[in-house]
Amino acid sequence: MSAENEARDIQSLKLDMQAASLATYPHFVAQAEEQGYRFSWLSALCNDPTLRPKLYTLVQEGVLSSPQSDGTFESFDDFCERLLQPYYLDVADSYIIATFETEWVGLSGIVVDRETHVGQSGLTVVQKPHQGKGVAKALKALSLARAAKQGATVVITGNHKENAPMLAINQLFGFVPHHS
């Protein structure tokens, strides 16, 4: 797929944080927690010696399951060398991890630019056996609540047009089409 075609397949969405229904967000988290899911900020897990392989597995699954994936992903060593620090550890207070028992099963994050107050939503992924159980909604709710606390006035995200479940979740939270 050409870069031009790929760009056309990505729908940019925007959420005005003033219009966000933050008061309803704890409900999504409670529903997931009732099923045994737990949530921790990546910053609280940085001393976990298994962080690198667990995070790699989640990010890899998220990228490879995306409709725009070409079926390739960085090796573990390349991920650790090039992506881990700038995209995850440097902003670990912006990424939330979902766990079930001892397994890392999902992640989501919104990085807020402190000058512009614009939040950029990163990858949201839930491993296949845990999809459809409200985990993505809880992750998104926690990420949006954290972004609000960090001063975000607007959050931008991009979804592949064929990713109906994530589009539906973003619409549920109030995201609307945005043309940059």
Buried (B, 14 or more C-beta within 10 A) or exposed (E): EEEEEEEEBBBBBBBEBEEBEEEEBBEBBEBBBEEEBEBBBBEEBEEBEEBBEBBBBBBBBBBEBBBBEEEEBBEBEEBBEEBBEEBBBEBBBBBBBBBBEEEBBBBBBBBBEEEEBBBBBBBBBBBEEBBEBBBBBBBBBBBBBBBBEBBBBBBBBBBBEEBEEBBEBBEBBBBEEBEE
